[in-house]
Amino acid sequence: MTASVADVLVSEGLITGDQLAAAVATASSVGEPVLNVLVQQGAVSKKDVVRCTVQAAGLEFVEIMDITVDPKAIALLTGDQARKYGVVPVGFDRDVLIVVSDSQTAMNWQVRDDLQAITRHPVRFACAMKAEIQARLNLLYRAEAELGELVRDMLEDEAAIDILAPVASTTDAPLVRYVNLLLNQAISDSASDIHVEPSENNIRIRFRIDGVLKEMAPAPKEIQSAVISRLKIMSEMDIAERRIPQDGRLSVVSRGRKIDLRVSCLPTVWGEKIVMRILDNTAATMALPDLGFSPENLLKWKLAYERPYGMLIVSGPTGSGKSTSLYATLNSVSRPEVNIVTVEDPVEYRIVGINQIQTNAKAGLTFAAALRSILRADPDIILIGEIRDHETAQIAIESALTGHLVLTTLHTNDAPSVITRLTEMDIEPFLVASALECATGQRLARRLCVKCKRPAVKTSAELAVVQFETPVGVEPTFFDPVGCSSCAGTGYRGRLAMHEVMPMTEGIGKLAVRNASSEDVRREAIDQGMRTLRQDGWLKVAQGLTTIGEVLRVIA
């Protein structure tokens, strides 16, 4: 099959004969399939290889995200059945049900027989990319209907919302199924946070998707105590304590992946509010270029983290991707000969080969106490989750001055404010100037959906109103969000970061020693070539990655 697929690639002009010959030679020497070598060398995309493979096998290849789906076909399979087999029923050809799957599933006769028995229709397969099938399944089979049924079951049976009843511990209990469905739907929607908020008349449910809160179907007030208590039990919190905030952690298995959630419980006027941060470990394996660093900013940051000692600080508000940037930096410096120790509250992502410490204030293991101890553990690189007080800042500064590379975060609005914030923590200005190697300000904006974004023309008057600055050497290409099935109608899919990277220069160091204002530091940094957050945002707009409205939403 490989030879025929390769011939199809050549005949369609996707690769040249010379590229194929080179790939065959490489494949024979390294023991890899020819098609894998072609993809690895960048000669052809994986999607084109899959499409040609499918066509060579006599099957149809479709773009599953663009295809119109018949609701009658969808109704023939439940969400669990569709996910179990990895298929999307899309329509009919007379009486034949057309389902889309990956090529391996399409050639599995047992799957074909099972689907024909379930749907009572003859089945014909078409093929698509596996990741796109999963994304379309998440869009088509949502949990709202089943959640509504479970709510009705709980309202009809008072025992179903009695958390002390024995049935509440089983997976078949309506309460347990309701909470599990809620968590799985949020994970399927790629939400970063789940908000369960009691109000006067109901429970407000909101998911934060791509940085924006999206309201879901509310739950009735009658099940409030049961849902909150169930979440507290799963997070190992004290369900009898309702007067003070609590923190916990829980894990769920979704689509075969273990997902950790950080849980916070906060007493409010109408009851306890639960906020769950979904910690997807794939973020811990990201590389710095994937985060949206421009080449110039990435080079400045790389020069800083490749130094053997000094302090690197990522600043920004909560939810601006600071931890992800630090973990991506750790991935860049992690190697067997380096001892890396982290002190975090909480440990958001578990990383193999790195020593991670979870603080415990009740037991006396604070950031400062942990730092004092780990300095005796011979670390080369130290990651501190956040600098919150003078003692932690002082030890971190001293560590950076005594041969350690220190990575940490700080809550400030921009990079120049990092110096001011450290001096406000009673750190001597000359120590800040000596220890700080680089400060980076960061924000997250929604990325335009590549499937549906539409070219747009912006007049000079429109650009002048928002004070748009055309980046040097870039011909702006503007796009507007449209909305399609791939992005759930929002026009945006995923997020990208905007940065301002401020290396410590001699001029900035002198201002720090003089205890200058953050505005003075900012002017000096700009003179030294720093691109501000707003300017980096305009660069992303000019490159067609996001919109002017998104930049204005996240950057003052």
C-alpha positions as CSV (number, residue, x, y, z in Angstrom):
1,M,0.0,0.0,0.0
2,T,2.9,2.3,0.9
3,A,4.2,2.4,-2.7
4,S,0.8,3.1,-4.2
5,V,0.1,5.9,-1.7
6,A,3.5,7.4,-2.5
7,D,2.7,7.2,-6.2
8,V,-0.6,9.1,-5.5
9,L,1.3,11.8,-3.6
10,V,3.6,12.2,-6.6
11,S,0.8,12.1,-9.2
12,E,-1.1,14.8,-7.3
13,G,2.0,17.0,-7.2
14,L,2.2,16.9,-3.4
15,I,5.8,15.6,-3.5
16,T,8.4,15.3,-6.2
17,G,10.1,12.2,-7.4
18,D,13.4,13.4,-5.9
19,Q,11.7,13.9,-2.5
20,L,10.3,10.3,-2.7
21,A,13.6,8.9,-3.7
22,A,15.4,10.6,-0.8
23,A,12.7,9.5,1.7
24,V,13.0,5.9,0.5
25,A,16.8,6.0,1.0
26,T,16.3,7.5,4.5
27,A,13.6,5.0,5.4
28,S,15.7,2.0,4.5
29,S,18.6,3.4,6.6
30,V,16.6,4.2,9.8
31,G,14.0,1.5,9.5
32,E,11.0,3.9,9.3
33,P,8.1,3.7,6.9
34,V,8.5,5.9,3.9
35,L,5.3,7.9,4.6
36,N,6.5,8.6,8.2
37,V,9.8,9.9,6.8
38,L,8.0,12.2,4.3
39,V,5.9,13.7,7.1
40,Q,8.9,14.1,9.4
41,Q,10.9,15.9,6.7
42,G,8.0,18.3,6.1
43,A,7.6,17.2,2.5
44,V,3.9,16.6,2.9
45,S,1.3,17.1,5.6
46,K,-0.1,14.2,7.7
47,K,-3.6,15.0,6.5
48,D,-2.6,14.6,2.8
49,V,-0.9,11.2,3.6
50,V,-4.0,10.0,5.4
51,R,-6.3,11.2,2.6
52,C,-4.2,9.4,-0.1
53,T,-3.9,6.3,2.1
54,V,-7.7,6.2,2.4
55,Q,-8.3,6.8,-1.3
56,A,-5.8,4.1,-2.2
57,A,-7.8,1.7,0.0
58,G,-10.9,2.5,-2.0
59,L,-12.6,4.6,0.8
60,E,-13.9,8.2,0.7
61,F,-12.0,10.9,2.7
62,V,-14.1,13.8,4.0
63,E,-13.5,17.1,6.0
64,I,-15.6,16.1,9.0
65,M,-15.6,19.7,10.5
66,D,-17.2,21.1,7.4
67,I,-19.7,18.4,6.5
68,T,-23.4,18.9,7.2
69,V,-24.8,16.4,9.7
70,D,-28.3,14.9,9.4
71,P,-29.9,15.0,12.9
72,K,-31.8,11.8,12.2
73,A,-28.4,10.0,11.7
74,I,-27.0,11.4,14.9
75,A,-30.1,10.2,16.8
76,L,-29.3,6.6,15.9
77,L,-26.3,6.5,18.3
78,T,-25.9,7.8,21.8
79,G,-22.9,9.9,22.7
80,D,-21.3,7.0,24.6
81,Q,-21.8,4.6,21.7
82,A,-20.3,7.1,19.2
83,R,-17.3,7.7,21.4
84,K,-16.8,4.0,22.1
85,Y,-16.5,3.2,18.4
86,G,-14.9,6.5,17.4
87,V,-17.5,7.2,14.7
88,V,-19.8,10.1,13.6
89,P,-23.0,9.2,11.9
90,V,-23.5,12.0,9.3
91,G,-26.3,11.1,6.9
92,F,-28.0,8.5,4.7
93,D,-27.6,7.3,1.1
94,R,-31.1,6.0,0.6
95,D,-31.3,3.4,3.5
96,V,-27.5,3.1,4.0
97,L,-26.1,5.0,7.1
98,I,-22.9,6.9,6.4
99,V,-20.5,7.1,9.3
100,V,-17.2,8.8,9.5
101,S,-14.2,7.2,11.3
102,D,-10.5,6.9,11.1
103,S,-9.1,4.4,8.5
104,Q,-8.3,1.7,11.0
105,T,-11.9,1.7,12.4
106,A,-13.3,1.7,8.9
107,M,-11.6,-1.6,8.1
108,N,-12.7,-3.2,11.3
109,W,-15.6,-5.6,10.4
110,Q,-16.6,-6.1,14.0
111,V,-17.3,-2.4,14.3
112,R,-19.3,-2.5,11.1
113,D,-21.4,-5.4,12.4
114,D,-21.9,-3.8,15.8
115,L,-23.1,-0.5,14.2
116,Q,-25.5,-2.3,11.9
117,A,-27.0,-4.2,14.8
118,I,-27.4,-1.0,16.9
119,T,-28.7,1.3,14.1
120,R,-30.6,-1.4,12.1
121,H,-29.2,0.1,9.0
122,P,-26.5,-1.0,6.5
123,V,-23.4,1.0,7.2
124,R,-20.9,2.7,4.8
125,F,-17.7,4.2,6.1
126,A,-16.0,7.5,5.1
127,C,-12.7,8.5,6.7
128,A,-11.3,11.7,8.3
129,M,-8.5,12.7,10.7
130,K,-8.9,11.1,14.1
131,A,-8.4,14.4,16.0
132,E,-11.0,16.1,13.9
133,I,-13.5,13.2,14.5
134,Q,-13.0,13.6,18.3
135,A,-13.6,17.4,18.0
136,R,-16.8,16.9,16.0
137,L,-18.0,14.3,18.5
138,N,-17.6,16.8,21.3
139,L,-19.6,19.4,19.4
140,L,-22.4,17.0,18.4
141,Y,-22.9,15.0,21.5
142,R,-23.2,17.5,24.3
143,A,-24.4,16.7,27.8
144,E,-27.2,19.2,28.2
145,A,-30.1,16.8,27.5
146,E,-28.8,14.1,29.8
147,L,-28.0,16.7,32.5
148,G,-31.6,17.9,32.3
149,E,-32.9,14.3,32.6
150,L,-30.8,13.7,35.7
151,V,-32.0,16.9,37.3
152,R,-35.6,15.8,36.8
153,D,-34.8,12.4,38.3
154,M,-33.2,14.0,41.4
155,L,-36.2,16.4,41.9
156,E,-38.7,13.4,41.7
157,D,-36.7,11.3,44.2
158,E,-35.6,13.0,47.3
159,A,-33.3,10.1,48.2
160,A,-31.3,10.9,45.0
161,I,-30.1,14.1,46.5
162,D,-29.4,12.7,49.9
163,I,-25.6,12.7,50.0
164,L,-25.6,10.5,53.1
165,A,-27.6,7.7,51.4
166,P,-25.6,4.6,50.4
167,V,-26.6,5.0,46.7
168,A,-24.7,8.3,46.5
169,S,-21.5,6.4,46.4
170,T,-22.3,4.4,43.3
171,T,-21.7,5.5,39.7
172,D,-25.4,4.9,38.9
173,A,-26.7,7.5,41.3
174,P,-28.3,10.5,39.5
175,L,-26.2,12.9,41.6
176,V,-22.9,11.2,40.8
177,R,-23.8,11.0,37.1
178,Y,-24.8,14.6,37.1
179,V,-21.5,15.8,38.5
180,N,-19.5,13.5,36.3
181,L,-21.3,14.7,33.2
182,L,-20.8,18.3,34.1
183,L,-17.0,17.7,34.5
184,N,-16.7,15.7,31.3
185,Q,-18.7,18.3,29.3
186,A,-16.3,21.1,30.5
187,I,-13.3,19.0,29.6
188,S,-14.8,18.2,26.1
189,D,-15.4,22.0,25.6
190,S,-11.7,22.7,26.4
191,A,-12.8,24.8,29.3
192,S,-10.1,26.1,31.7
193,D,-12.4,26.7,34.7
194,I,-15.8,25.6,35.9
195,H,-17.9,28.0,38.0
196,V,-20.7,26.6,40.2
197,E,-22.4,29.7,41.6
198,P,-25.4,29.6,44.0
199,S,-27.9,32.4,43.4
200,E,-31.2,33.3,45.0
201,N,-33.3,31.0,42.7
202,N,-30.9,28.5,41.0
203,I,-27.4,27.4,40.5
204,R,-25.5,29.3,37.8
205,I,-23.1,27.1,35.8
206,R,-20.4,28.8,33.8
207,F,-17.4,27.5,31.8
208,R,-14.4,29.6,31.0
209,I,-13.5,28.8,27.4
210,D,-10.6,30.5,25.7
211,G,-10.5,33.0,28.6
212,V,-14.2,34.1,28.3
213,L,-16.9,32.8,30.7
214,K,-19.8,31.1,28.9
215,E,-23.1,30.5,30.7
216,M,-24.5,26.9,30.6
217,A,-27.9,25.6,31.5
218,P,-28.6,26.5,35.2
219,A,-29.5,23.9,37.8
220,P,-32.5,24.2,40.2
221,K,-31.9,25.5,43.7
222,E,-33.3,22.2,45.2
223,I,-30.1,20.2,44.3
224,Q,-27.6,22.9,45.4
225,S,-26.6,21.3,48.7
226,A,-26.2,17.9,47.1
227,V,-24.1,19.1,44.1
228,I,-21.8,21.3,46.3
229,S,-21.4,18.5,48.9
230,R,-20.6,15.9,46.2
231,L,-17.9,18.2,44.8
232,K,-16.5,18.7,48.3
233,I,-16.4,15.0,48.9
234,M,-14.6,14.3,45.6
235,S,-12.1,17.1,46.5
236,E,-11.5,15.7,50.0
237,M,-12.9,18.9,51.7
238,D,-14.8,19.0,55.0
239,I,-18.5,19.0,54.0
240,A,-19.5,20.1,57.5
241,E,-17.5,23.3,57.3
242,R,-19.4,25.9,55.4
243,R,-18.2,29.2,56.9
244,I,-14.6,29.4,55.7
245,P,-12.9,29.0,52.2
246,Q,-11.4,25.6,51.5
247,D,-9.1,24.2,48.8
248,G,-8.9,20.7,47.4
249,R,-8.1,18.6,44.4
250,L,-9.7,15.9,42.4
251,S,-9.0,13.7,39.4
252,V,-11.3,12.4,36.7
253,V,-10.7,10.1,33.7
254,S,-12.1,11.6,30.5
255,R,-11.7,10.0,27.1
256,G,-9.0,7.7,28.5
257,R,-7.0,10.6,29.9
258,K,-6.5,11.4,33.6
259,I,-7.4,15.1,34.2
260,D,-6.6,16.8,37.5
261,L,-8.8,19.7,38.8
262,R,-7.8,22.3,41.4
263,V,-10.9,23.1,43.5
264,S,-11.7,26.2,45.5
265,C,-14.8,26.6,47.8
266,L,-15.8,30.1,48.8
267,P,-18.8,30.9,51.1
268,T,-21.2,33.5,49.5
269,V,-24.5,35.0,50.5
270,W,-26.5,32.3,48.7
271,G,-24.3,29.4,49.6
272,E,-20.9,28.0,48.8
273,K,-19.4,28.8,45.4
274,I,-17.1,26.2,43.8
275,V,-14.5,27.1,41.2
276,M,-12.6,24.2,39.5
277,R,-9.4,24.9,37.5
278,I,-8.9,22.1,34.9
279,L,-5.2,21.2,34.8
280,D,-4.6,19.5,31.5
281,N,-1.1,18.0,31.6
282,T,-0.5,18.6,27.9
283,A,0.2,22.2,28.8
284,A,3.2,21.0,30.8
285,T,4.8,19.6,27.7
286,M,4.4,22.7,25.5
287,A,7.5,24.4,23.9
288,L,8.1,28.1,24.1
289,P,7.6,28.7,20.4
290,D,4.0,27.2,20.8
291,L,3.1,29.9,23.3
292,G,3.1,32.9,20.9
293,F,6.6,34.3,21.6
294,S,7.7,36.5,18.6
295,P,11.2,35.6,17.4
296,E,12.7,38.7,19.0
297,N,11.1,38.2,22.3
298,L,11.9,34.5,22.3
299,L,15.6,35.3,21.7
300,K,15.7,37.7,24.6
301,W,14.0,35.2,27.0
302,K,16.3,32.4,25.8
303,L,19.4,34.5,26.5
304,A,18.1,34.9,30.0
305,Y,17.2,31.3,30.9
306,E,20.4,29.9,29.4
307,R,22.4,31.8,32.0
308,P,23.7,29.7,34.9
309,Y,22.2,32.0,37.6
310,G,19.9,35.0,38.1
311,M,16.2,35.5,38.5
312,L,13.6,35.3,35.7
313,I,10.1,36.6,36.5
314,V,6.9,36.2,34.5
315,S,4.2,38.7,35.5
316,G,0.6,39.2,34.8
317,P,-2.9,38.7,36.3
318,T,-4.5,35.4,37.3
319,G,-5.2,33.2,34.3
320,S,-2.7,34.9,32.0
321,G,-0.7,31.7,31.4
322,K,2.3,32.5,33.7
323,S,2.6,28.9,35.0
324,T,2.5,27.5,31.4
325,S,5.3,29.8,30.4
326,L,7.4,28.7,33.3
327,Y,6.8,25.0,32.6
328,A,7.7,25.5,29.0
329,T,10.9,27.2,30.1
330,L,11.6,24.3,32.4
331,N,11.2,21.9,29.5
332,S,13.8,23.9,27.6
333,V,16.4,23.7,30.4
334,S,15.6,20.3,31.8
335,R,18.3,17.7,31.2
336,P,19.7,14.8,33.2
337,E,22.8,16.7,34.5
338,V,20.7,19.5,36.0
339,N,18.9,19.3,39.4
340,I,15.5,21.1,39.2
341,V,13.4,21.7,42.3
342,T,10.0,23.5,42.3
343,V,8.0,24.9,45.2
344,E,4.3,25.5,44.2
345,D,0.9,26.1,45.7
346,P,-0.6,24.0,44.3
347,V,1.5,21.7,42.1
348,E,-0.5,22.2,38.9
349,Y,1.3,19.9,36.5
350,R,3.3,16.8,37.4
351,I,6.5,16.6,35.4
352,V,8.7,13.5,35.2
353,G,12.3,14.1,36.3
354,I,11.6,17.3,38.3
355,N,11.4,17.4,42.1
356,Q,8.1,19.2,42.9
357,I,7.2,20.4,46.4
358,Q,3.6,21.2,47.5
359,T,3.4,23.9,50.1
360,N,1.4,23.2,53.3
361,A,0.8,26.3,55.4
362,K,-0.9,24.3,58.2
363,A,2.1,22.1,58.6
364,G,4.5,25.0,58.4
365,L,5.8,24.3,54.9
366,T,5.5,27.8,53.4
367,F,7.3,29.0,50.3
368,A,10.0,30.5,52.5
369,A,10.4,27.4,54.7
370,A,10.6,25.2,51.6
371,L,13.1,27.4,49.9
372,R,15.4,27.4,52.9
373,S,15.4,23.6,52.9
374,I,15.9,23.0,49.2
375,L,18.9,25.2,49.1
376,R,20.6,22.4,51.0
377,A,19.4,19.9,48.4
378,D,22.0,21.2,45.8
379,P,19.5,22.6,43.2
380,D,20.7,24.1,39.9
381,I,17.4,25.6,38.9
382,I,14.6,26.6,41.3
383,L,11.0,27.3,40.3
384,I,8.9,29.2,42.8
385,G,5.2,29.2,42.0
386,E,4.7,32.8,43.2
387,I,6.4,35.4,45.2
388,R,3.9,36.6,47.8
389,D,5.8,38.1,50.7
390,H,9.1,39.7,51.7
391,E,10.7,36.5,53.1
392,T,10.1,34.5,50.0
393,A,11.3,37.4,47.8
394,Q,14.5,37.8,50.0
395,I,15.4,34.1,49.8
396,A,14.7,34.0,46.0
397,I,16.9,37.0,45.5
398,E,19.7,35.5,47.6
399,S,19.4,32.2,45.7
400,A,19.8,34.0,42.4
401,L,22.9,35.8,43.7
402,T,24.5,32.6,44.9
403,G,24.6,30.6,41.7
404,H,21.1,29.4,41.1
405,L,18.7,30.1,38.2
406,V,15.4,31.1,39.8
407,L,12.1,31.1,37.8
408,T,9.1,32.6,39.4
409,T,5.9,34.7,38.9
410,L,4.6,37.9,40.3
411,H,1.2,39.6,40.1
412,T,1.9,42.9,38.3
413,N,0.3,44.6,35.3
414,D,3.5,44.7,33.2
415,A,7.2,43.9,33.2
416,P,8.6,47.3,34.4
417,S,6.3,47.1,37.5
418,V,8.2,44.0,38.6
419,I,11.1,46.1,39.9
420,T,8.7,48.5,41.8
421,R,6.8,45.5,43.3
422,L,10.0,43.9,44.6
423,T,11.1,47.1,46.2
424,E,7.7,47.5,47.8
425,M,8.3,44.1,49.4
426,D,11.3,45.7,51.2
427,I,13.9,44.2,48.9
428,E,16.9,46.5,48.6
429,P,16.9,48.1,45.2
430,F,20.6,47.3,44.5
431,L,19.8,43.6,45.2
432,V,16.9,43.7,42.6
433,A,19.3,45.3,40.0
434,S,21.9,42.6,40.7
435,A,19.7,39.5,40.8
436,L,17.0,40.2,38.2
437,E,18.0,39.0,34.7
438,C,14.7,39.4,32.9
439,A,11.1,40.2,33.5
440,T,8.3,39.3,31.1
441,G,4.8,40.7,31.1
442,Q,2.1,38.4,29.6
443,R,-1.6,38.3,28.5
444,L,-3.7,35.8,26.7
445,A,-6.0,36.6,23.8
446,R,-8.3,34.3,21.8
447,R,-6.8,33.0,18.6
448,L,-8.9,33.4,15.4
449,C,-10.4,30.2,14.1
450,V,-8.5,29.2,11.0
451,K,-11.5,27.5,9.5
452,C,-13.8,30.5,9.3
453,K,-11.9,33.7,9.8
454,R,-12.7,36.3,7.1
455,P,-10.4,38.9,5.6
456,A,-11.3,42.4,6.6
457,V,-10.5,45.9,5.4
458,K,-9.7,48.5,8.1
459,T,-9.7,52.1,7.2
460,S,-7.1,54.5,8.5
461,A,-9.7,56.3,10.5
462,E,-10.7,53.0,12.3
463,L,-7.1,52.2,13.0
464,A,-6.5,55.8,14.3
465,V,-9.3,55.5,16.8
466,V,-7.7,52.5,18.5
467,Q,-4.2,53.9,18.1
468,F,-3.1,50.9,16.0
469,E,0.7,50.9,15.3
470,T,1.7,49.1,12.2
471,P,4.7,46.8,13.1
472,V,7.9,47.5,11.4
473,G,8.5,45.2,8.4
474,V,5.0,43.7,8.5
475,E,2.3,44.2,5.9
476,P,-0.9,44.0,8.0
477,T,-3.5,41.4,7.1
478,F,-6.7,41.9,9.1
479,F,-9.4,39.3,9.7
480,D,-12.8,39.2,11.4
481,P,-14.3,36.3,13.4
482,V,-17.2,34.6,11.7
483,G,-18.1,31.4,13.6
484,C,-18.5,27.8,12.4
485,S,-18.9,24.3,13.8
486,S,-15.2,24.0,14.5
487,C,-15.2,26.9,16.9
488,A,-18.7,26.5,18.3
489,G,-19.9,29.6,16.5
490,T,-17.5,32.0,18.4
491,G,-15.0,32.7,15.6
492,Y,-12.2,31.9,17.9
493,R,-10.4,28.6,18.8
494,G,-7.6,28.4,21.2
495,R,-5.5,31.2,22.7
496,L,-2.1,32.8,22.1
497,A,0.1,34.9,24.4
498,M,1.3,38.5,24.0
499,H,4.5,39.4,25.8
500,E,6.8,42.3,26.7
501,V,10.2,41.0,27.5
502,M,12.5,43.3,29.6
503,P,16.1,42.1,30.1
504,M,17.9,43.9,32.9
505,T,20.3,46.4,31.2
506,E,22.8,48.8,32.7
507,G,20.4,51.7,32.3
508,I,17.4,49.9,33.9
509,G,19.7,48.7,36.7
510,K,20.7,52.3,37.5
511,L,17.0,53.3,37.6
512,A,16.3,50.4,39.9
513,V,19.1,51.4,42.3
514,R,17.7,54.9,42.4
515,N,14.2,53.5,43.2
516,A,12.8,55.1,40.0
517,S,9.1,54.8,39.2
518,S,7.8,52.1,36.9
519,E,7.0,54.7,34.2
520,D,10.7,55.7,34.2
521,V,11.7,52.1,33.9
522,R,9.2,51.6,31.1
523,R,10.5,54.5,29.1
524,E,14.1,53.3,29.5
525,A,13.1,49.7,28.5
526,I,11.3,51.0,25.4
527,D,14.4,53.0,24.5
528,Q,16.4,49.8,24.9
529,G,14.1,48.0,22.4
530,M,11.4,46.5,24.5
531,R,8.2,45.8,22.5
532,T,5.2,46.6,24.8
533,L,2.3,44.3,25.4
534,R,0.1,46.5,23.2
535,Q,2.7,46.6,20.4
536,D,3.1,42.8,20.6
537,G,-0.7,42.5,20.4
538,W,-0.7,44.7,17.3
539,L,1.9,42.4,15.7
540,K,-0.4,39.4,16.3
541,V,-3.3,41.3,14.7
542,A,-1.2,42.3,11.7
543,Q,-0.2,38.6,11.3
544,G,-3.8,37.6,11.1
545,L,-3.7,35.6,14.4
546,T,-6.2,37.6,16.4
547,T,-8.4,40.7,16.3
548,I,-8.1,44.3,17.4
549,G,-11.1,43.8,19.7
550,E,-9.3,40.9,21.5
551,V,-6.2,43.0,22.1
552,L,-8.2,45.9,23.5
553,R,-10.1,43.4,25.7
554,V,-7.0,42.1,27.5
555,I,-4.6,45.0,27.4
556,A,-5.2,48.4,28.9
